[in-house]
Amino acid sequence: MDCLIRRYGERVNDYYAFPTPEALAEATLKDLKECKLGFRAERVKWISEKVTKGLDLEELKSLPDDQLREELMKIKWVGKVTAEALLLWRFKRYNAFPLDVWSSKIFKAFYPELKDKTLDEIKRFAEYRWSKYQGLAYYYLMCGRKNLAQKCGKPDLIRSRRVRYETEFI
């Protein structure tokens, strides 16, 4: 992320702004891959090009949750979990719950009653327990997992294969 921002973002004093869709659309796949995006380079380029040609995600924000989820999933490479993540992080829909296999391991580690539960059962647990704020519970557990893992003696939960949640929300 740092490479992407420094290479394509506008410099403002000692800082860099996040790159515009235009800057990313003009980048070559080779250059984007040099920022260690891997397979994501093609996706970044593709969505940046779509946005520069008129795709306006802001138009979607007034839609109800179910309809917004459906519209997001019409976008190439956006599946259920990514749509839920976008609902939560981008559109601030706090009832979204982007649970996947990795994050379910964290919930199972901190909530023993979920140990043998499926993803759907964990989602129902979250909906029952946190209702319309289940996305916030998800977010705070993901952000706090490092401190919680140390306190609970679960060091394997400290390393994350995912993007750093701390920089993506609120």
C-alpha positions in Angstrom: 0.0 0.0 0.0 2.8 2.4 0.9 4.5 1.8 -2.5 1.2 2.5 -4.3 0.5 5.7 -2.4 4.1 7.0 -2.8 4.3 6.2 -6.4 0.9 7.3 -7.6 -0.4 9.7 -4.9 0.0 13.4 -5.0 2.7 14.7 -2.5 1.4 17.1 0.0 4.3 18.5 2.1 5.8 15.4 3.8 2.7 13.2 3.1 1.0 11.6 0.1 -2.6 11.6 -0.8 -4.2 8.3 -1.8 -3.9 7.9 -5.6 -6.8 9.1 -7.8 -8.5 6.5 -10.0 -7.0 8.4 -13.0 -3.5 8.0 -11.7 -4.0 4.3 -11.2 -5.8 3.8 -14.5 -2.7 5.3 -16.3 -0.3 3.0 -14.5 0.9 -0.1 -16.3 0.2 -3.6 -14.9 3.9 -4.1 -14.6 4.3 -1.0 -12.5 1.4 -1.9 -10.2 2.8 -5.4 -9.7 6.1 -3.7 -8.6 4.1 -2.4 -5.7 3.7 -6.0 -4.6 0.0 -6.1 -5.5 0.3 -9.5 -7.2 -3.0 -10.6 -8.7 -4.7 -7.5 -7.3 -2.8 -5.3 -9.8 -5.2 -6.3 -12.6 -8.2 -5.6 -10.3 -6.9 -2.2 -9.2 -6.3 -1.2 -12.9 -9.6 -2.6 -14.0 -11.7 -0.8 -11.3 -9.7 2.4 -11.8 -10.4 2.4 -15.5 -14.1 1.8 -14.8 -14.3 4.7 -12.4 -12.5 7.0 -14.8 -15.1 6.0 -17.5 -18.1 6.8 -15.3 -18.7 4.1 -12.7 -19.9 6.1 -9.7 -19.9 4.2 -6.5 -21.3 7.3 -4.7 -24.5 6.9 -6.6 -25.0 3.5 -4.8 -24.8 4.8 -1.3 -28.5 5.8 -1.1 -29.6 2.2 -1.9 -31.0 -0.1 0.9 -28.5 -2.7 2.1 -29.8 -5.7 0.2 -30.0 -3.7 -3.1 -26.6 -2.2 -2.5 -25.1 -5.7 -1.9 -26.6 -6.9 -5.1 -25.3 -4.0 -7.1 -21.8 -4.4 -5.6 -21.8 -8.1 -6.6 -22.4 -7.1 -10.2 -19.0 -5.6 -10.2 -16.3 -8.0 -11.6 -14.4 -9.8 -8.8 -16.8 -8.7 -6.1 -18.3 -11.7 -4.2 -20.3 -12.0 -1.0 -17.5 -11.3 1.4 -16.1 -8.4 -0.5 -19.6 -6.9 -0.9 -20.0 -7.2 2.9 -16.6 -5.6 3.5 -17.5 -2.7 1.2 -20.9 -2.3 2.9 -19.1 -2.1 6.3 -15.9 -0.1 5.4 -16.9 2.0 2.5 -20.6 2.6 3.0 -20.6 2.5 6.9 -23.4 -0.1 7.1 -22.7 -1.3 10.6 -24.9 -4.4 10.2 -22.7 -5.8 7.5 -20.6 -8.8 8.6 -17.8 -9.7 6.2 -17.0 -13.1 7.7 -14.7 -15.4 5.8 -12.7 -18.5 6.8 -9.8 -16.6 8.3 -11.9 -14.2 10.4 -14.1 -17.0 11.5 -11.0 -18.6 13.1 -10.6 -15.5 15.2 -14.3 -15.5 16.3 -14.0 -19.2 17.2 -10.8 -18.5 19.2 -12.4 -15.7 21.3 -15.9 -17.3 21.6 -15.5 -20.9 22.6 -19.2 -21.5 22.0 -18.5 -21.0 18.2 -15.7 -23.6 18.1 -17.6 -26.1 15.8 -19.9 -23.7 14.1 -20.2 -23.0 10.4 -19.9 -19.5 8.9 -23.7 -19.2 8.7 -24.0 -20.2 12.4 -21.4 -17.6 13.4 -23.3 -14.9 11.3 -26.5 -15.8 13.1 -24.7 -15.6 16.5 -23.4 -12.1 15.6 -26.8 -11.0 14.4 -28.4 -12.2 17.6 -25.7 -10.9 19.9 -24.9 -7.5 18.3 -27.9 -6.9 16.0 -27.6 -3.9 13.8 -24.0 -3.2 15.1 -22.5 -6.6 14.3 -20.2 -5.0 11.8 -18.7 -2.8 14.5 -18.2 -5.9 16.7 -16.4 -7.5 13.7 -14.3 -4.5 13.2 -13.3 -4.1 16.8 -12.5 -7.7 17.3 -10.3 -7.7 14.2 -8.5 -4.5 15.3 -8.1 -5.6 18.9 -7.2 -9.2 18.2 -3.5 -8.5 18.7 -4.0 -7.2 22.3 -6.7 -9.7 23.0 -4.5 -12.6 21.7 -1.6 -11.5 23.9 -3.9 -11.3 27.0 -5.5 -14.7 26.2 -2.3 -16.5 25.3 -3.3 -17.0 21.6 -0.2 -15.7 19.7 -1.2 -17.4 16.4 -4.0 -14.8 16.0 -1.5 -11.9 16.0 -0.2 -12.4 12.5 -2.6 -11.3 9.8 -2.8 -12.4 6.2 -5.3 -9.6 5.7 -5.0 -5.9 5.1 -4.4 -3.9 8.3 -7.9 -3.1 9.5 -6.6 -0.3 11.7 -6.0 2.0 8.7 -9.2 1.2 6.8 -12.1 2.3 8.9 -13.6 5.3 10.7 
